[in-house]
């Protein structure tokens, strides 16, 4: 056990050896140490399993969104990511993995791996096609696409009504409108943690998000805020 002398923490050789044992660098020397190491191993395995389950759960949610919107002209990669964010919010999922990017809240790892996961599960193949002057990604159903439904029902049956509401609400909305709404929501959630929600702080957090956010006017931001409030996507106690 570490000793505290003169406000300094001193570790004994036993503490040092236990640390090496827990790291797996030396073998346990007693039944107690074996049990302690097994408990740590079980805990670390549970963390890996939980992380894997969360990722798969998000892939299933993504598959539902793609299934419902894949044929819409307004549906592309950026809109897909924003809808995943909005549906995760409405499903009370953890949002801390998202970071601030030019197009709003973004989870880089997820978006760079979801296409591979779709293909691995044989749900969707992702094709890059030319649409006018733009190159866009289209999701093409594969032979096992229906299999995601059983997982979706297991994970999201309690939230399905809300998820379908989000999907239909944004079905015909342009990517920029969806980006704006997702960013406004993310700003509100950030401000709510510090209980500093007012018009001035909302504008400050929004414009500090990224330089590209300056293309939106204050009127557009307020209009999006009021629309989100009207549709019930903001907490009831949030007002400007």
C-alpha positions, 0 to 999 in steps of 0.5 A: 500500500502506498505511504504518504510522508511529507505530502509525498506518495511513496510506493513500496516494492510490493506495490510496484510488483502488483502493478506489473502483475495487473499489467500481465508482465509478471505472474500472480504469486498468491490466490488473492492476486490470481483473483484480483487479476481475473477480476481485472481481466473480466472488467477489461473484457466487459469494456471491450464487449460493451464498446463492440455492442454499442458500435453494432447497435449504432450500425443497426440504427444506421441501417434503419435510416438508410433503408428508409431514406436510401432512394431520396435525392436529398440523402447523402453522407453528411445528412446520414451522419446528422440523422444518426446523431439526431436519432441517437439523441432521441434514443437517449444514447451517449453522445460524447463520441461526437466532435465539432466539425465543419458540418456539425457534430461528427463521429469520424471513426464511425463514419469511416467504418460504417460502410465496411460494417454494412458490407460485412453484414451483407446489408448494403454495398456503397456505390459512388455515382455521378449525380449532375455535377456532384459525386454522391454515395448510394446504398445498394441493398445486399442479400442479407439486408432484412436480417438487421430488423431483428436487431433493430427491434431488440435494441430500439423497439422502445424508441421506434416511434421517435426514430421514425418521427425523425426520419420522416421529419427530415426526409425531404429536408436539404443537407444544409437544413439538417446540418443546421438543426443538428448543430443547433441541437448540439449547441443547446445540449452543450449550453444546458450542461452549464445552465447558460442557455440564452440567445447571446450564448447560443450565437457564441457557441454556434459561431465558435463551432467552426468558421464555416458556420458563419455562413448561417445568419442569426435569423436562420439559427433562431428559426431552426431553434424555434422549429426544433422546439416546436417539433419537440426535439429540444428539452421542455425547459429550454427557452431563449 
